[in-house]
Amino acid sequence: MSTATQTTRHTAREGYDRDLRVAVLGVGMMGQDHARRLARLTKGAELVAVSDVDAARTDAVAAEFGVRALHDPLAAVEDPDVDAVVVATPGFTHEDLVLRALGAGKHVLCEKPLTTSPETSRKVVEAEHALGRRLVQVGFMRRFDAEHEQLRALVASQELGRPLFLHSVHRNATTPPNFSSEMLVLDSVVHEVDATRFLLGEEITAITVLRPGRTSHAPEGLQDPQFVLMETEGGTLVDVEVFVNTTFGYEVRTELVAERGSAQIGLGVGLVRHSAAGWGGAIAADFKQRFGAAYDTEFQRWVDAVRSGAGVDGPGVWDGYAAAAVCAAGVESLRTGRRVEVDLGARP
């Protein structure tokens, strides 16, 4: 082990009394947004490098922010002048990058998914557990949305009694090319999976994915919309309407129905208008508009946690694994039409 690596590991365990030096791996749309956030908004962080398989894009983003361009993401992971990495590369690369970062003692903020299968996510859980400290946070940004935090607090207070149902809506205007039916579960419903676990504080034990009639706006072969029913260990039923070719905007709504009342989030009530023409409001154009503040909070709290020595302030590797397991069961249900049970096994 090099002296530089020894120093990095010791510092990662004890915290930082200086700005956290961060590299962003993957600078597509999401990675560029994160690089901008780290460079211009997040206190206590210094963007020092970016990396992407597209060399020209890497160089352009590096020039925009005045940081180093590293064309090999593994070089960024091993770089002694990098304290932490943001993994915003395609999902199939996450397993190797996160495991390498754990081996180097580096802190990680990994965009969802943690990995692309429950088996590989479990490997990450076990690898971090073997280190004896938390280094990996998973980018489920809804946990940092003020409305989700308020609804979670309401559930925890038991003011409305026991939760009976969660009704959720997840709608996008359009999908990118090559978006598959399985990706509605893996890329979209995965957020409702984690939000359910966050809001209720319970694991999901079964999932059923149903195929309603297809919208005429869906590309050939894409099953859109889908209707998902999840069951939790406490007996709450959670339904999700996922519809990703609505043509008109981005909507995420959740209604809690409990024993003594109900509560809703995602209504955008601050935007509702009343006039002679009627009433109405605005719909967010995309996820960055709807959850931009949540991303800002997520990154600030992550940097603060790493610098303090806590390492993680939010969803960790077990949350990434649980989401992967539920979504894998969801894909199986989509293919078979059957209810599929979820068994997470023992937590390390």
N, C-alpha and C positions, 0 to 999 in steps of 0.2 A: 504494500500500500504506500502511495506517495505521501510526502509531507503535506502537499496541497490537499489531498483527499482527507487526511487525518484532521487537518484544520477545519475543512468544510464540515465534516461529520460532528466535530466537537461543537462548532458554532451552531449547527442545525439543532443540536440537543439543547443548548443553553439559551438560544435566542440571539437577538442582534441589537446592538446599540448604535447602529447606523442604518442607512437606507438598504432595503432588500434588493439585491441585484437579480433581475428577472429576465429570462429569455422566453420568447413566445415561439413555440414550435407549430408551424402551420399558419400561414398568413393569407388564407382565403378570406371570405367575407367576415366570418366570425373572428378569426385570428387578428385581422387588421383592426377590427373594432376593439378587441382586447388590448392590442398594442397601443392604440390611441388612448385608451382608458388609463393604462399604466403610465404612459409618457406624460399625460396632461392633467390627470384628475386624481389618481390614487396617491394619498399622502404616505410617505415612508417607503415608497418603491422607486426604483430606478430601472427603466427599461435599458438593457445593455446589449441585447442581441435578438435577432429574429432568424428563423430558419424555415425553409420550405423546399420541397422537391423541385419546384419551378424556380430555377436560378434567377431568371429575369425578375420575377415577382419578388423574390427575396431581396435582390439588390435595390429594387425600387422602394420597397417598404423601409429597408434599412436607411436609404438615403433620405426618405421623408422624415424620419425621426432622429437621424444622426447617430445611428448605432451600428454595431458590427453585423455583417451578413455572414451567417454560417450555413453553408449549403448541405451539411450533414447534421441532422438533428441529434444524432448520438454524440457528435462532437460538442454540441451545446450542453448535453446532459453531463458530460465528463469534464467540461471546462471549469477549472478552479476559480475563475472569475465570475461564475454564475452560481448564485445561491439557491435559486428556485426556478422551476419551469412551468409554463402554462402549456398544456397539451391541447392543441386545437386542430390536430391532423385528423385524417379520416379514421373512423372507428377501428378498422382492421389493424392499424398501426399501434393502437394504445397499449396493448399487452406488453409488447417489447419495450416501448419507451418508458412506461411506468415502472416495470420491473428493473430496467437499467437505472432509472432514477433512484429507486429504493436501494439498489446495490451501491450507488454512489453517495447515499445519504442525503439526497436532495429533496426538498419539499416540492410538491406537485399540486397544481390545480388542473384537474383533468376534465375537459368537457365530456358530457355524456355522449356515448356510453362509456362506462369504465373500461369494459372490453366488449366484444361482440358475442360472447356466450357465457352462460353461468359457470361452465367448467373453468374457463380462463380467468373469469372474475374471481372465482374461489381461490385460484393460485395467487392472485394479488392479495387477497385477504390474508392468506396464510403467510405470504412473504412479509407483509407489514407486521403481522402478529409476531413473527420470529424476531423482528428487530426490537420489539418491546416499546415502540413509540409510534405515534400517528404522524405520518408524513404526507398522506394523500387526501385531498379533498375533491369531491366530485361535483361538477357544475350543474346541479339542479337549482337553477336560480329562483324558482318560484318560492323556495323557502325564505328568500330575502325580500319578497314582495310584501308591502305593508298590509294589504288586504288579506293575504294568506296567513300572515302572522296574527292578525286580529281574529280570524276565524279559528285558528288553532287555539288561541287563548280562550275563546268562548267555549270551545269543546272541553278544554281542560278545566274550566271553572265549573262545569256541570250545571250552569245556570238554566239551560234548557233541558236538562236531563240527558238520558242516554241517546246517542246518535242512532237513528234508524236507517236513514238513506243519505247518500250523497248523489246528487244529480249533476253531471258535468257535461259541458259542451266545449269542443275543441275544433275550431274552424279556421281554415286558411283560404286565401283567395285562389291560389293556384299551386301546383306542384312543379318542381324542377324536372327536366328530362330524365327518363329512366327510373322514375319513382315507382316502386312496386307495391303491391297489396300488403306484403309483409312489413314494408317500411311504415305504413300507417300505424302499426303496433310498435315497431322498434324505434321509430324516430318521433312519433307524435304522442301516442298513448303512454309511452314511457314517462312522460311528464305527469300524467294523471296517476300513474302507478306510484311515483315518488310522492306526489302531493297527497294522495290518500294515506300513505304511511305517515307522512309528516302531520297531517291534520288530525288523524285519529289516534296516532301512536300505537298502531296495531299492524301485524303482518297480514298480507293477503294470502288466503289459503286456496282459492280456486278462481278460475277465469273462464268465461265463455265469450266467444266472438261470433256475432251473427252477421249475415250478409243481407241487408235490405236491397231494394232495387237500386241499380246504378244510376248516378246522375249522367245526363247526356254530355256534360262537360268533362267527364273523366276520360283520359286517354284510353285507347283500346287495351283491354286486359287488366286495367286497374279497378279493383273493387273499392269504390268510393261512393257513398259513405260506408262506415261500419258501425255496429252497435256492440259495445263491450259491457259485460256484466261481471263485476268482481265481488267476491265474498271475503270478508275479513274474519279473523279469529274471534272477534267479539260479536259477530253476527250482523254487522252492518252490511247492507247491500249498496254497491256503488255502480252506477251506470254511466257510461261515457258515449256520447254521440261524437264521433270523429268524422269530419267532413272537410276535405282539404282542397276541393275545387269549387268553392262557393261563388267565385268570380268577383266578390265585392269587398273583402277585407279580412281582418284577423280578430277572432273572438275567442276568449277563454272565460268561461263562467262556471261557478260552482254554487249549488244550493245545498245547504245542510237542512235536513228534516230530523228533528229530535222529538222527544216525548212531550215537551212543553212549548214548542215553537219552532221557527225556522229562521234561517239567515242566508243571505246571498252575497257573493262577491263577484266582481267583474262586470258590473252593470254600467259603469261609466256614468253614474248619476250626476256627477258634476257637469256633464256635457249636455244633459237633457234640456231642450228648449220648448217653450210654449208660445204660440203665436196664432194669428188668424188662419194661418196655413195648416195648423195642427201642432203636434208635438213630436219631438224626436231628438236625436243626438248624433254624435260622430262615432264611427267605428275605426279602431286603430288600423293603420295600413299594414303593419307587419309586427313581428314579435319584438323587434328592437324598440319600436314606439311603445308597445304595451308594457314591456318589462325592462326598459332601459334603466330606470332607477334601481330595479332589483339587481341588475348586473353591477351597477356602480357600488351598491352596498355590499354585494357578495365579494367583490375584489378588495374593498377597503377592509372588511372584516377578516378576509383571508390573510392579507398582508399584516394586519395588526396581530393576528394569532401567531403567525410564523415569527414575527419579530419579538413577541413576548415569550416565546418558547412553548406555547400551547400547541402549535403546529396546525391544528384544524379548528375551525369555527363554522360548523355546518355539516352537510352530509359527507360521510367517509366511505371507506371501501366496502363495509358491510351493506350500506345503502345502495352502492353501485351493484353489488352482487345480487341483492334482493330484487332490484329492478330488472336485472338481466334474467333472473330466474322466472319472474312473473311474465316478462315479455316473451321468453322462449315458450312458455306454456301457452301464451296467447297466440303465437304463430301456429302452434300445433292445433289449437282449437279452430283457428281460421281455416286451416287445411282440412280438418276432419269434421267440423261442425259440432264437435262434442265439448262438454264441460271437461276441463283439465285441472286436476288438483296440483297444488304447488307445495313441494317439500324442500325447505331451505336447509335442513340438516342442523347440526349443532353449531352454535356460534363459538368461535375460538375465544 
